[in-house]
């Protein structure tokens, strides 16, 4: 009778491999693995009935037999309007339009615009994320304050604002005719909220520089996921430059990272959460890239993904009774409310830039921009707070820019070679 509670109570200590900070020992119910399964059960309570309904409508051949007021909604959610690329049938992505000589300046401007927007949004978002997850609220001389623990509520806050912004934009502007079945957005939505949740939770177990280091090395996992999800082919130099960028940024971050506190040393739980973040995030960007084979705008993509993100998170929060508890915490601490709102604004703006960048340049280029963001964050910290750059850090920066120059040079060589190919031959698709 007492075996199961005893095993559950000992799970956090066994999984972490070392003693937890006192703040994490409140109860085994706060342990990340337990919370993960509870959240997953909440998502499953929505996903499983939805899957069964989709299979039911497909078996009934609903497009031919369906009638009534619900027909347009069911058709849009399950079947779509069949507006898609001619390349969709063979499961491959359509070749991305290469910029011509006359539009080179325009492409450069787009790339700079995307990079600047992503940097501003996510540098601010990263600062707020660390503040919310690692610091207390309401601390006084007599009261140590309390920490906010429910990462899923932060994910919900981010997604509800992004959903509202995307919905208003789609309603006020002219958008392409939507052809993708709505349920296909649920795959990217589920992996997106899981990656965000893992990222928030990881800050309870690892230092922020360790998390940044893990993000900087995800270029290769994204390319591997691209082969599995989107059936992309990459040249050897793309793998080489991706590896060089990851190594260079890692060298810079390791040499410039501030001293870690004893309570934030890397644990086994933190490593698992960071691995989960990288895997889920790699799948998300590549699945979104694959969905662009349907004729849609980046804002339509943002709206579709966040519809399901809001549905999954609010459903799970209500089932757990955590929504009201988080709202009460927000009411007790106005500072947390301001941080959560600003965090959501940065997340919404960042998502707009994410979808636009992936649509224009592909998942791998997007990941390179986000990887360079890590180096910019450390460099900005050095300039503002007077941190010194070591020899190892300087070498890391040199490796990163050498890899970028190599990538630009290799792309130009491939472009020239593709122009010399006979009309029947096509080069390997690149991202």
C-alpha positions in Angstrom: 0.0 0.0 0.0 2.8 2.4 0.8 5.2 1.3 -2.0 3.7 3.6 -4.7 3.7 6.9 -2.7 7.2 6.0 -1.4 8.5 5.5 -5.0 6.9 8.7 -6.3 8.4 10.7 -3.4 11.9 9.3 -4.2 11.7 10.0 -7.9 13.2 13.6 -7.9 16.3 12.5 -6.0 16.9 9.4 -8.1 16.5 11.2 -11.4 18.6 14.3 -10.6 21.5 12.3 -9.3 22.3 15.0 -6.7 20.6 16.9 -3.9 18.0 19.4 -5.0 17.9 23.0 -3.8 15.5 23.5 -0.9 13.0 25.3 -3.2 12.6 22.2 -5.2 11.9 19.9 -2.3 8.5 21.3 -1.5 6.7 18.1 -2.7 7.1 15.4 -5.2 4.2 16.9 -7.1 6.5 19.8 -8.2 9.0 17.3 -9.7 9.3 18.0 -13.5 8.7 14.4 -14.6 5.5 14.1 -12.7 4.3 17.5 -14.1 5.3 16.4 -17.6 3.1 13.3 -17.4 0.2 15.3 -15.9 0.4 17.8 -18.7 0.7 15.1 -21.3 -2.4 13.4 -19.9 -4.2 16.7 -20.3 -3.1 17.0 -23.9 -4.0 13.4 -24.6 -7.6 14.1 -23.3 -8.0 16.4 -26.3 -5.8 14.7 -28.9 -7.2 11.2 -28.6 -10.9 12.2 -29.1 -9.8 14.6 -31.9 -7.9 11.8 -33.6 -10.9 9.4 -33.4 -13.2 12.1 -34.8 -10.9 12.7 -37.8 -10.7 9.0 -38.5 -14.5 8.7 -38.2 -15.1 11.5 -40.8 -12.5 10.1 -43.2 -14.0 6.5 -43.0 -17.5 7.9 -43.7 -16.2 9.7 -46.8 -17.7 12.9 -45.3 -16.8 15.1 -48.2 -19.4 13.3 -50.4 -22.0 12.3 -47.7 -21.8 15.3 -45.3 -24.5 18.0 -45.1 -25.7 20.6 -42.7 -24.5 23.7 -40.9 -21.4 22.0 -39.6 -20.1 20.8 -43.0 -17.9 23.8 -43.8 -16.2 23.6 -40.3 -15.6 19.9 -40.5 -14.3 20.2 -44.0 -11.9 22.9 -43.1 -10.6 21.1 -40.0 -10.3 17.6 -41.4 -9.9 17.8 -45.2 -9.0 21.4 -46.1 -9.7 23.0 -49.4 -7.0 21.0 -51.3 -5.1 24.2 -52.3 -1.5 23.0 -52.2 1.7 22.8 -54.1 2.2 20.6 -57.1 5.1 19.0 -55.2 2.9 17.9 -52.3 2.0 14.6 -53.8 5.5 13.2 -53.7 6.0 14.4 -50.1 8.8 16.8 -51.0 9.0 20.5 -50.5 8.9 22.8 -53.5 12.2 24.3 -54.4 12.7 27.6 -52.6 12.9 30.5 -55.1 16.6 31.6 -55.3 17.0 35.4 -55.5 17.9 36.8 -58.9 20.7 39.3 -59.4 18.1 42.2 -59.5 16.6 41.2 -56.2 19.8 40.5 -54.2 19.5 43.8 -52.3 15.9 43.0 -51.4 16.8 39.6 -50.1 19.6 41.0 -48.0 17.2 43.6 -46.5 14.7 40.8 -45.7 17.4 38.8 -44.0 18.7 41.8 -42.0 15.1 42.6 -41.0 14.4 39.0 -39.9 17.7 38.8 -37.9 17.1 42.2 -36.2 13.5 41.3 -35.2 14.5 38.0 -33.8 17.4 39.4 -31.9 15.3 42.2 -30.3 12.4 39.9 -29.4 14.3 37.0 -28.0 17.0 38.9 -26.2 14.4 40.7 -24.2 12.4 37.5 -23.8 15.5 35.6 -22.5 16.1 38.2 -19.8 12.5 38.1 -18.6 12.4 34.3 -18.7 15.4 34.0 -16.3 13.8 36.6 -14.0 10.5 34.9 -13.8 11.8 31.3 -13.3 14.8 31.9 -11.0 13.8 34.8 -8.8 11.2 35.3 -6.0 8.3 37.8 -5.9 7.1 39.7 -2.9 10.3 39.4 -0.9 10.6 41.6 2.2 12.9 41.8 5.2 10.7 39.3 7.0 9.3 37.4 4.1 11.6 35.5 1.6 8.9 35.7 -1.1 7.6 33.0 -3.3 8.6 31.6 -6.7 6.3 31.0 -9.6 6.4 27.3 -10.5 3.9 26.5 -13.2 5.7 26.8 -16.5 2.6 25.7 -18.5 0.8 28.9 -17.4 3.6 31.0 -18.9 3.3 29.0 -22.2 -0.5 29.6 -22.1 0.0 33.4 -21.6 2.5 33.5 -24.5 0.2 31.6 -26.8 -3.1 33.4 -26.0 -1.5 36.8 -26.9 0.0 35.4 -30.1 -3.3 33.8 -31.1 -5.1 37.2 -30.5 -2.5 39.2 -32.6 -2.5 36.7 -35.4 -6.4 36.5 -35.4 -6.7 40.3 -35.6 -4.2 40.5 -38.4 -5.9 37.9 -40.5 -9.3 39.5 -39.9 -8.1 43.0 -40.9 -5.8 42.1 -43.9 -6.3 40.1 -47.0 -4.8 36.6 -46.7 -4.3 33.8 -49.2 -7.0 31.2 -49.5 -6.4 28.7 -46.8 -5.9 25.1 -48.0 -4.3 23.1 -45.2 -6.5 20.9 -43.0 -6.6 22.6 -39.6 -5.7 19.4 -37.7 -2.2 19.4 -39.2 -1.3 22.5 -37.2 -1.8 20.4 -34.0 1.5 18.5 -34.6 3.6 21.7 -34.6 1.5 23.1 -31.8 2.0 20.1 -29.5 5.8 20.0 -30.1 5.9 23.8 -29.7 4.3 23.9 -26.3 6.4 20.9 -25.1 9.6 22.6 -26.2 8.6 25.8 -24.5 7.7 23.9 -21.3 11.0 22.1 -21.3 12.9 25.4 -21.7 11.1 27.0 -18.7 11.5 23.9 -16.5 15.2 23.5 -17.4 16.0 26.8 -15.7 15.1 25.2 -12.4 17.9 22.7 -12.7 20.6 24.3 -14.9 22.2 27.7 -15.1 21.1 30.1 -17.8 24.5 29.9 -19.6 24.2 26.1 -19.7 20.8 26.5 -21.4 22.2 29.0 -23.8 25.0 26.7 -24.7 22.5 23.9 -25.4 20.5 26.2 -27.8 23.7 27.2 -29.6 24.4 23.6 -30.6 21.0 22.6 -32.2 21.8 23.4 -35.8 22.7 19.8 -36.6 19.6 18.3 -34.9 17.4 20.7 -37.0 19.1 19.5 -40.2 18.7 15.9 -39.2 15.0 16.5 -38.4 14.7 18.2 -41.8 15.8 14.9 -43.5 13.3 12.9 -41.5 10.3 15.3 -41.6 10.7 17.2 -44.9 13.0 14.7 -46.8 15.5 17.4 -47.5 19.0 16.8 -48.8 22.0 18.8 -47.7 25.4 19.3 -49.1 28.5 18.2 -47.1 29.5 21.9 -46.6 26.2 22.6 -45.0 26.9 20.0 -42.3 30.4 21.3 -41.9 29.4 24.9 -41.5 26.6 24.0 -39.1 29.1 22.1 -37.0 31.6 24.9 -37.1 29.0 27.5 -36.0 27.9 25.3 -33.1 31.6 24.8 -32.0 32.5 28.4 -32.3 29.5 29.7 -30.4 30.1 27.1 -27.7 33.7 28.1 -27.3 32.7 31.7 -26.9 29.8 31.0 -24.4 31.9 28.6 -22.3 34.8 31.1 -22.0 32.5 34.1 -21.2 29.9 32.5 -19.0 29.6 33.9 -15.5 30.4 31.8 -12.5 27.6 29.4 -11.6 25.8 29.4 -8.3 25.9 26.2 -6.3 22.1 25.9 -6.5 22.1 26.0 -10.3 24.7 23.4 -11.2 23.8 21.1 -14.1 21.8 18.0 -13.1 20.6 15.0 -14.9 17.1 16.4 -14.9 18.3 19.6 -16.6 20.2 17.7 -19.3 17.1 15.6 -20.1 14.9 18.8 -20.3 17.4 20.5 -22.6 17.5 17.5 -24.8 13.7 17.4 -24.9 13.7 21.1 -25.8 16.1 20.6 -28.7 14.2 17.6 -30.1 10.7 19.2 -29.9 11.9 22.5 -31.2 13.7 20.9 -34.2 10.5 19.0 -35.1 8.4 22.2 -34.8 10.4 24.3 -37.2 10.7 21.6 -39.8 7.0 20.7 -39.6 6.1 24.3 -40.0 8.4 24.5 -43.0 6.6 21.5 -44.5 3.2 23.1 -44.0 4.3 26.0 -46.2 3.7 23.7 -49.2 0.1 24.8 -48.8 -0.6 28.4 -49.9 -0.6 30.3 -46.7 1.0 33.4 -45.1 3.2 33.3 -42.0 0.4 34.9 -40.0 -2.0 32.2 -41.0 0.6 29.7 -39.8 0.9 31.6 -36.5 -2.9 31.6 -36.0 -3.3 27.9 -36.8 -0.6 26.8 -34.5 -1.7 29.0 -31.6 -5.3 27.9 -31.9 -4.3 24.4 -30.9 -1.7 25.7 -28.4 -4.3 27.7 -26.5 -6.7 24.7 -26.6 -4.1 22.2 -25.3 -2.7 24.5 -22.5 -6.0 25.9 -21.2 -7.6 22.4 -21.3 -4.7 20.9 -19.3 -4.6 23.9 -16.8 -8.4 23.6 -16.2 -8.2 19.8 -15.6 -5.4 20.3 -13.1 -7.0 23.3 -11.4 -3.8 25.3 -12.0 -5.3 28.1 -14.0 -7.0 29.8 -11.0 -4.0 29.2 -8.8 -1.7 31.0 -11.3 -4.2 33.9 -11.7 -4.2 34.3 -7.9 -0.4 34.4 -7.9 -0.6 37.1 -10.6 -3.1 39.1 -8.5 -0.8 38.9 -5.4 2.3 40.1 -7.3 1.7 43.0 -9.8 5.4 42.8 -10.8 4.9 39.2 -12.0 1.9 40.4 -14.0 4.0 43.0 -15.8 6.7 40.5 -16.5 4.3 37.9 -17.8 2.6 40.3 -20.1 5.9 41.7 -21.5 7.1 38.1 -21.9 4.0 37.3 -24.0 4.5 40.4 -26.1 8.1 39.4 -26.9 7.0 35.9 -27.6 4.2 37.0 -30.0 6.5 39.3 -31.9 9.1 36.6 -32.0 6.7 34.1 -33.5 5.8 36.5 -36.3 9.5 36.8 -37.1 10.0 33.0 -36.8 7.3 32.1 -39.3 8.3 34.8 -41.7 12.0 33.8 -41.6 11.2 30.1 -42.0 8.9 30.9 -45.0 11.6 33.1 -46.7 14.8 31.3 -45.9 14.0 27.9 -44.3 14.5 26.2 -41.0 18.3 25.9 -41.1 18.9 29.6 -41.8 16.4 30.5 -39.0 18.4 28.3 -36.6 21.7 29.9 -37.6 20.2 33.3 -36.8 19.0 32.1 -33.4 22.4 30.5 -32.8 24.2 33.8 -33.4 21.8 35.5 -31.0 23.5 33.6 -28.2 26.8 35.2 -29.1 25.3 38.6 -29.4 23.7 38.3 -25.9 27.1 37.5 -24.3 28.9 40.2 -26.4 26.3 42.8 -25.3 26.8 41.7 -21.7 30.6 42.2 -22.1 30.1 45.7 -23.5 27.6 46.8 -20.8 29.1 45.2 -17.7 32.8 45.2 -18.6 33.3 41.4 -18.8 36.6 40.5 -20.5 36.7 38.3 -23.6 39.2 35.5 -23.3 41.4 34.1 -26.0 39.1 31.1 -26.2 36.1 33.5 -26.7 37.9 35.4 -29.5 38.7 32.1 -31.2 35.1 31.1 -31.0 33.9 34.3 -32.7 36.5 33.8 -35.4 35.3 30.2 -36.0 31.7 31.4 -36.3 32.4 34.1 -38.9 34.7 31.8 -40.8 31.9 29.3 -41.0 29.5 32.0 -42.2 31.9 33.2 -44.9 32.4 29.6 -46.0 28.7 29.1 -46.2 28.2 32.2 -48.4 31.1 31.1 -50.6 29.8 27.6 -51.0 26.3 28.8 -51.8 27.6 31.1 -54.5 29.6 28.3 -56.1 26.5 26.0 -56.0 24.4 28.7 -57.6 26.9 29.1 -60.4 27.1 25.4 -60.9 23.3 25.0 -61.1 23.1 27.6 -63.8 25.5 25.5 -66.0 23.4 22.3 -65.6 21.4 21.0 -68.5 17.6 21.8 -68.4 16.7 18.3 -67.3 19.1 18.2 -64.3 18.3 19.8 -60.9 20.8 20.3 -58.1 20.3 19.0 -54.6 17.7 21.1 -52.8 19.2 23.4 -50.2 17.7 25.3 -47.3 
